[in-house]
Amino acid sequence: MNVVELFVGTDCIDQMLKYLGQYDRKRLILISHNGSGFDNWIVLKNAKKLTHCPLKTPRGILSFPLSNPYTDEDLQKKWKRQKEIKGNHLQHINFTCSYQHESSSLAAWGNSSNLPANLRKIADVYIAKYTQDNWEELRHEWEPYDKRDTLCLGACLIKYNQVTKEVVNQNMSNNLTAPSLSLKGWYYLYHYDIEMVEEEWYETTRMVAKHTEKENIEKVYSHTNPFIRNFIRRSIKGGRVSANRKSFETNKMDEICNVLKEYISQTESNNIIDLFKEYSPSTKDKSAVHSRLKKIECTKLMAFDANGLYASAMSDLDSEYPRAESGRAFLPEEEKEFVKLFNKQKFRPRTAILTVWFDYPKNMFFQLIRAKDKITFTIKKVKRKLVTKSEIVKAGGRIIRMLDGIVYEENFKTPPYRDYILILRDLRNKYKREGNIVGSNCMKLLGNSLYGKSIQKDIFTTRHLWNEATLQANFDSRVKTYEKINDTQYIVETEIEEKEITTEDSKSTRLTPSHLGSFVLSHSKKIMNNFIHVINGFYKPEIYYTNTDSLYISSKNWKKLNRAGLVSEKDYCKGKNDYGDGGIIFGLYLAPKVKYNIVLTSDGVLKEKKTFKGYSNDKVSVEDYVQLASGHDVSNEFNKPWEKNFTNGVVIPNDKQTKVFRSYLNNVKRKPPNSEGIMYPYNDKDEYSFDENYKFDDFDYLSNQEENEDCFK
């Protein structure tokens, strides 16, 4: 049996459609791993006439539905006789994308799925190498790659769908993205009892899920007023990422360097970076070095990582979640009372989302509200932000004014996401014990995705497939964009009028419970703040670097957290060291998402860990970090991103682009380092001043909007 069919030539799409048109399947879903970024564009460009409007988002073409013009005539007659099938009797094909579920490369997905060697992807080929002139003579190169690529994806999809179907009765076929799959899965598990029943399907039968609404549960509703939803969405500002101390070096660095020098034997350098560069690629036996390094008792930095930060917030019984239907407008006459309650930390268990003015103590080192990429100070001591909790006051700040907001009169008795999150946690642990990597990864993905879907921005546009006459007849101020895709058709994007959805409009809504997402973010920060309070990190420079869900702290502070009962390998609302019993012996923390670490494991092994957002991993080198740390800019050439549009499809540029990373890039966030390498926050607009030549353009990549941060570990 030929498992993989290849179609080649300029009419390869037509060949594929003719082949599929013979199959007795009225609806087909074709999934490619980078369909949104490449494959769907190729099909679009080769389709002679579109029958449905593609779903295009900033991610690319997520869904491309097409009626197959080559559907077998006998099949059309058969489907016409089926009462369930109405309208078009052509085969319906939908091209979708698996990358929106699994964002790693296909090779990495195949490896993590533990596929047999004969199903895993082989080494990549350079696609741009194959042209219309040489593809036939080079077939021996790309054909094995194509076949293995298809087999690998098919095997990964089977495993993925099996797990998600078992857990939430959903799969990739009816959910374009992992967040959609997770939210839909949670919704049905929370509101319904599910039973599999047999029903007739064409000339056979199939098992389908029967949903029976649960009784005595607190139903979850979403706000439908567009102004309220916009206000809530503005309260969601993403995670905190900051570089607070420029560098770290262990107290036994000389001893470690001497061990490496003896191993290398042909170097006079005493610099750990130079020594590691020579030591790391060496193929000589290193067991003696590991043994000696393991015995060295030295200070280390620990990467204290919260266990499933968002999952902790969603399942924590000490976290309040409001009922949308109990929300009301904040009243001006309540300001005095609410400010008093906030400043006395007595507002809880009330819940509200409020616009406030607040003041930080001048001696505060780590501030709760992150600095903007492009800071502006409008008031000398007061910043205006949207917050949901009194964590500012708990850390020593003070609420000054409350301007407007939403007050909730009633909370859920238990967090609505809690049971779902605990199911995912228990299943993930079960899959881990069984060695089921796919199952474990899927549970992690579903947990992460639920928060991301809860806070997604509402869509106020829709797309149409119009001919030129229809476009001219309907062209008005609501038309945002239009692109010609062939001789007769246009993809037209129009605005949807923002209005509140009422019961007369619909019995249900596709709007997500964004108020829950806002409180998940707030409670996740509360959990991280609990760790910071224990080490007095708000007022002392104890935190070298922080991500949304991790703190880089010294081993002495690690002991404080351990004594406070906040260290655990698995428990929610606690954390662990990302490096086990090892730690960081050397680190450079130059800006958010720009860090370099040398880690010494408990087995005496030295490893390099580096992050440089905006830079390709295969291009960044330790010299780039050193150059930035020394006050020099770093620049490099990169391939330009592929250009994609409806007119030309996918175009691969041949030229390069140059990116420049400024040496002062962290000065946008915090003051330059002092003599001890400590970078204090700005407290006053007068402290924040640069000359007229200061350039901000290269800081765009430093965005801290981490709505999909991996916090379900």
N, C-alpha and C positions, 0 to 999 in steps of 0.2 A: 504494500500500500504506500502510495506517495503522500507523505504527510504534508510536505511543503510544495506549493505550486508557485513557480516563478513566471512572471509576465514581463517580457522585455520589448523594447522598441518604442517608437514615438506614440503608438496607440496602446500602450500597456494598460492604461486605465480602462479603455473600452474592452480589451481582452479579459480583464478581471471581471468587469460587469457582466459580460456574456457568460463567463464561467459560472458566476454566482447565480445568474438568472435561471439556471437549470435546476437549482436546488429547491425542494419543496419546503421553503421557509418564507412565510409572508414578511417577517421582520428579521433583519439581521443587524448585528452590531459588530463593527470592525474596530478593533482597538490597536493603536500603535503607541509606542512608549513616548515618542515626542510628537504625537499627532498635532497638538496645539501649536507647536513651533515649527513643524516642517511638513509632515506627511499630509495633513489635511489641506495645507496650502497647495500641495502638488495635485491632489484630487480636484480641488476647486479650479485650478488653472486649466485642467484637462477636461472638465465637464463642459459639454457643449451648451447645455441650458440647465439652469438651476430650477428645481421645483419647490424648494423650501429655503427659507432664509438661514444662513449659517449663524451660529451663536459665537460672536467674536467679542472678546474681552481684552483687557491689557495683557492677559496671559497668552493670547493667541486665539485660534479658532478651536474652542472647546468641543463644539459639536457641529457636524456638517451633515444634515439629513438630505437624502437624495432618493427619488423614485427611479428605479432601475428601468431604463427604456428597453433593455434587452431581456426582459422577463419572458420566459417561455409561454407561448400562447395557451397551451393546454393547462398550465398552472393558473393562468389568469381566469380561464373558464371555470376551473375547479373552485378558486377562491370566490368567484362571482356567485356561485351556488351557496356559499356559506352565509347564513343570515347574520352572523356576528360581524362579518366584514362588509363595511359600507364604503361608498365613494370609490377612490382610486384602487384598482385591482392590480396595480403593478407592485412588484416587490419593493419593500421599503428598506433602505440601507442607511444606517447612521454611523458615521466615522467619528470616533471619540478618542480620548487620550488617557493613558494610564499614568502619565507623569504627574497628573493632578492628584493622584493617590500615593504614588511612591516617587519621591523627588530625587532619589539617588540615580546614578547611572544604571543602565540595564545590566551591565556587567556586575556592579555591586549588588543589585537586587537578586541576580541569579546566585551569587555567592552566599548572600544572607539567607536565601531560600534553601540552601543546602542541596542544590540540584546535582544530579550525577554529572560527571565530567563531560559526557557526550551531549549534554543539554545546555551547558554553560556557554556564554558568549565568548568568542575568540577575539584576538587583538583587533582594535579598531583599524579601519582603513581611512585614508584621506579622501573624502567624498569629492572634493573639488578637483581631484586628479582625473576623474573619469568624465570625459566629454562625449559629445555626439560623434566625434571622429575616431575615438579610440576605445569605446566601451566594449566593442565586440572582441577585439584582440586581447583585451585585458580581462576577459570574462573569468579566466581561471583564478584571478585575484579576488574579485568581488562576489562571485557566486557562492563559494563556501561561507563567506561572511554573512551574506543575506540569509542563507538557509539556517545557519546556526542562530542568527539574530531572531528569526521568526520562532524557532523551536524554544529558545530561551524565554522569550516573552510569553508564549503560550503556556509553558510550564509554570511560570511565575503567576500568571493570571488564574490558573486552575487552583493553585495552592491558596492564593489570596482570597478568592471568592468562596472557597470551601470554608475557611475560617470565619469570614465576616457573615456568611449565610447562617452558620451555626449559632453565632453569638447574637446578632441583631436582625437576622432574617432580611438582610440587605446585601447587595453585591455591587460590583463596579458597573454592571450593565445598566442599572437604573439610577445611578448616582454619578454625576459628572466629576465630582470632587470628593476627597476624603472628608472634609468638613460637612458636606451635605449628607454623606452616608452616616456619619456619626450622629449628627443632630436628628436625622430621621429615625435612626435606630433608637436613640434615647427617647424620642417622643412616643414611639409606639410601645416600648417597654414600660414607660412610665404610666401611660394612659390606658393601655389595653392588655388583656390576656390574649395570648396568641396560641392557636391550635391549628395543626396542619390537617386539612381535609382533602378528600379526592373529588375532583370535578371533571366533567367532560371537556375535552379540548380537541376541536376538529373531529377526527375519526378515532381518537384515542382518549386517554385520561391523563391527568397530571395532578400533583399535590400542590395545593396553594394554602397560603396562610389565612386563617379566619380570625378577625379581630373582634373581641368582645370588650366593650368599654368597662373599665374597672369601676367599682363603687367605693364610696368613702375615701376618695383621694382628693388632695388639694390640687385642683387643676391649675395649669400654668397658662397664663395669657400674656400677650405682647401688647405694648403700647401701639396704637395705630395712628395717633395724631402726628403728622410729619414734623411739627415744630418741637414737640416733646422728644421725638426720636432724634432729631438733630441736636437738641440740647444734651441728651444722654450720650450721643456719639462723641460730642466734644469733651466729655469727661474721661474718655478713654485715650490716654496719652502714651501708652506703651511702657516698657520696662526701663529700669535705671541701669545705665552702663557708664562707668567712669574709670579713668586712670588717675589715681590719687597720689601715688608715690612712684618716682621715675624708675627706680631699680631696687633689686634685692640681691644680696650676696651672702652666702653662708659664712659662719664664723670659722669654719675649717677649710676655707677655699685653698689655702696654701698646701695643706696636707693632701687634698684631693688632686690638685695640680701636680704635685710631686709623684703621686702614683701614676698618673697619666704620662708624665715625662719619662719615667722609667720604662713604661711600655713602649712609647714611641722611640725613645733613645736618640733621635736625631733632631732634636729641637731645643732651642734655648728659651723659647717663649714661656712666660708665666701667666699668660692670659687664658682663661678657661674657654673662651670662644675659639681661639686659635688651636688650642690643644684638642678640643672636642671635634673640630673639623678634620683633624688628622686621625684622631682615634676612631671616630665613628665608622668610616668606610673600610677600615683595616680588616683583613680576613684572618689575621693571626688569632690564635686561641686567647680568649679573654677571661677564662675561668679564674685565673689567679687575681686579675684586676677586680673582678666581681667580688671575690672573697674578701679582698682588702677593703674595698669601698663599703661593703656591707657592715664592716666592723667600726667604721668611723661614726662616732656620735657627734652630730652637728645640728645646728639650727636649720630649720626648713620652713618654707611657706607651704601651707595647706590650702588646697582648693576646696573650701567647704561648700558642698553642693547640696541644695535642698532636695529632698526626695519628692519628686513629682510636685513641684510648687503649685501649679494650677490645679492639679488633682487634689492636693492638700486643701486648697482653698474651697474647692467645690464639695468636699466631703466633710469638712471640719464642722463639728456640732457647735463650736463657739463662734461661728460666723453667721451673721444674719443675712437673709435674702428676702426682699420685699415682694409683696403681691402687687402686680401692675394695676389691678382694678381698684386698689386702695389708695392710689396716688392722687395727690392734689397739689395745687400751686402753693408755694411758700408765700406767707402773708407778711407784709412789711411790719405789722405790729408784733410779729413773733421774733423779730431780729434780736431785740435786747435779751429775751429769755434764752434763745438758742445760743447766742454768743456766750452767755454766762455758763450754760450747760456744757458747751464745748470746752471752754477754758478750764472748767472744773473736772473735765473728763467724765461727765455724768450724762452725756447725750444718749449713749447706748442703753437699751437695745433699740431705741428709735433708729429709723433709717431715713436717709435723705441724700439727694444729690444737689449740691449747692454751689453757687459762685461766691467765693469769699475773697477778702483781702486779709493777708496774714503777715506776720513779722517773724523773722528768724533771729535768734541770738547771734551777736557778732562773732562769738567764739565758736560757732558751730563749724565742724570740719566736714562732716558728710551730711549734705542736705537731702531732705526727703523728696522734694520735687526736683526732677532733673532739670539741668540747664538746657536752654534751647541751643540748637546749632548756631543760630545767629542771634545773639543775645541783644535785647534792648531793655534799658532800664527806664521806665516811665515814672516811677516814684522812688525816692531815694531808699526807703527802708521797706517798702511794701511791694509785693508782687501779686498779680492777679492770676488765679488759677481756678480750675474746677476740681473739687475734691469730693470724696464720698465719706470720709471718716475723720476722726479726731486724732489721727496719728501725729499730725504736726504738733499739737499741744503736748502729747505724750513725750515727744522728743525735746520739749522745751520751748517750742514756738508759741505764738499767741494769735488767736483769731481777732481781727479788728472789726471787720464789717461782713455782713451777709447781704448780698444784693438781690438774688433771685434763685429759684430752683424748684425742686419737686420734693414734697414730703410724703412719706408713705405711712399710712395709719395701721397697717397690718403686715406682719412677716409670715413666711412659711414656718410651720412647726419644726420641720427638718429641711435641710438644704435640698432642693428638688433634684439636683444632679447626684446627690450622695449615693443612692443605691446603685445607680448605673456605674459610677466610678469604682465603687467597691467590687462590683461584678467584674469589671475589666481588670482590676488589680489582682483579684484572686485567680482569674483565668490566666493572667500573664505569669504569675508565679507557678501555676500548674504547668503551663506550656514550657516554662524554663526548666522545671524539674524533669519533664519528659524529653527535653532536648528539641522541642518544636520551636525553632527559631522564627519561622513564619508567623505562627500563632502569637508568640511573645511580641514580635514587632508590630503586628496588627493591633494588639491591645494597647500598646503604647501610642500608636498612631491615632486610634479612635479617641483616646483620652486627650491628647494634644489638640486634635481637630475640633473637639466639642467647644472649647473656649474660643478658638478662632472663628468658628461659624457664628457663635453668639454675638460677636462684636463686629461682624462684617458690615460694611457700609450699604445702605439701601440704594437700590438702583432706580433712578427716575428717568430712564430712557428706554426706548424699545426700538427694534430694528425691523425693517420691512424689505421685501423683495419687490421692487416696482419696475415697470418699464418707463420709458421716457415720458410718455403721455400722462401716466399716473403721477409721476414726479412733478411735472409742470402743473397739473391740476391741483395738487395738494401742497405745493411749495408755499410755506409761510414762515413765521418767526419760530415755530416749533421745530423746524428742521435744523438739526445741529450739524450733521455732516452727510455727505452722499459721495459714493465712489462707484465708478463704472466698472463692472466686472467682465462684461462681454459686449457684443454689438448692440444688444437690446435691453440689458438688465442693469439695475443699480441696487446697491445696498444702501438704504437710507436710514439714518438714525434720527429719531424724533424724541422730543421731550414729553414726558408724561406729566400731566397736571398733578401737583402735590395736593392731596386732599385726605381727610380722615376717612378711613374705611369704616362703614357702619354695618349694622346687621342686615340692612336692606341691600347693601352691595354684595355681601358675601357672608356665608356662615363660618368661614375660616379665613385665615390670612397666612401668607407665606413669609410675613415679616418675622424676623428672629427676635427672641426675648433679649434685646440688647441691654435692658436694665440689669438682668442677671449677669451678663458679661462684664458690665461696669463694676459690679460688686465682687465678682471673681478677681478682677485685677486689684481692687482695693484690698481685699482680704489677703491676696498673695503678698502684697507689700507689707501688710501687717505681720505676716509670718516672718518675712525677711527682717523686719524691724525688731522682732523679738530676739533674733540672733545678734543683731547689732547692739541692742541695749546691753546684753550680757557682757560684751567686751568693751563697752563704753565707746563704741566706734563713731557715735555722732559728734563727740567732742575731742577725741584724741585720734591722731593719725595712725590708727591701727589697721586700716583696710588699704592694702596696696592697690587692688584693682577689684572691680565688681562687675558682674554680669547680672542680668535679671534674676537669676536663681543661684548665684554663687558668689562667695567672698574669698579673696585671697588674703589669708591672715597668717600670722606667725604661729609656731607650734605652742607657745605659751597661751595664746588666746584659744587655740584648739582645746587645750586642757580645761579652760574656763567653761567652754561650751559642753564639754564632756561631763564636768562636775554638775552642770545645770540640767543634765539629763536630756540634752538636745542632740546627742549623737546617736545615730542608728543607721544600719545598712538599708532598712526597708520602711520603717515607720513613717507615716505621713506627718507633716509639721515638724520634722526633724531633718538632719542632714548627715552627710558622710564626706570623707576625703576622697576626691576623685582619683587620687593616686594611691589608694589603699594605705599601707603602712609606710609608703615612701613620701616624697615631697619635693618641692622646688628648691634647688640649691643656687640657681642664678636666674634672674628675671629682668626683663626690660618692659616697662608699661608706659607706652608713649602716647596713647590716645585710646578712646573707646574703639574696641575691636582691632587694636594694633598692639600686639604683645608677643614676646618671645620668652620661652622658658627652657631651661635644662633641668630635667627631673632625675632624681636618684631614687630608684625603686628599692623596696625592701630586700630584693635579691642582689643589690649592688650594681644594677644595670643602669647606664646613663641613656636617657632618651631626650629627644628634642621635640618640643611642642610649640607651634607657631600659628599665629592668626594675623592676617593683614587684609581687612575687608577692602574690596576694590582692587585687589591684586590677585593675579592667578597664582594658585598654590605651586604650580610647576615653575614659576618664574621667580618668586620671592626667595631671597637668600638672607642669611644672617647679616651679610654686609649692608643690606638695606636698612635693617634695624639699627646697626651701629652708626650708619651715616646719619639717620634721623636723630639718634640720641646725641650725636656730636654737633648738631645744629646745622646740618646740610640737607638741602632738598633731595628727594629721590625721584627719578623719572625713569620711565621705561616705555617701550613700544609694545602695543598689543594689537592683535587682529581686530578689525572692526566687527561689530556684531552684524549678524545676518539681517538684511533688510527684507521686510515682509509687507506686502500690500496687495490689495485685490487686483490691481492692474498688472503687476509684474510677477506676482507670486513670491517666490523666495529668490533673493539675489545674494550671492556670497561675494562681498567686496574683496578685491585683491590687495588694497593698500592697507596701511597701518594707521593707528592713532596713538598719540603720545599722552600718557597720564603723568601728572606731576603731583607728588605728595609733599606738602610743605613741612619744614622742620618744626614750625611753630603751631602745628595743627591742633594740639591740645589746649593752646591758649584761648581757643574759642570757648572752652569749657571751664578751665581753671587757670589760676595764676601760673606763671613760669616757676619751675622748681627752685627752691631755695638751696642753700649750701648742703642741706641734708637730703636733697632730692624730693622734698615734700611739696606737693602742689595744692595750695590752699584755694578755697572757693572765692569768688568775687562777692563782696558784700555791698559795694557801692558803685554807682555808675562812673565815678571819677577814677576808680581803680582800673576800669576797663577802657583802655585807650590804645589805639594803634595809629601809625602814621597813615597818610593818604594813599600810600602804595600797598597797604595791606590787602591781600586777595582772599576772598571767601569762596570763590567758585569751586575750589577743589575739596570743600568740606561737605558737598552734597551727599557723598557716600557714607557720611558718619551718622546718618539718621538713626535714632534710637527707637523707632516704631517697631517694636519686636512683638507684634501681635501673634506670631506663630512660633514664638520661641519654644525650644524643646524643653518643656518643664513638666514632663510626665515620666521622668526617668525612674 
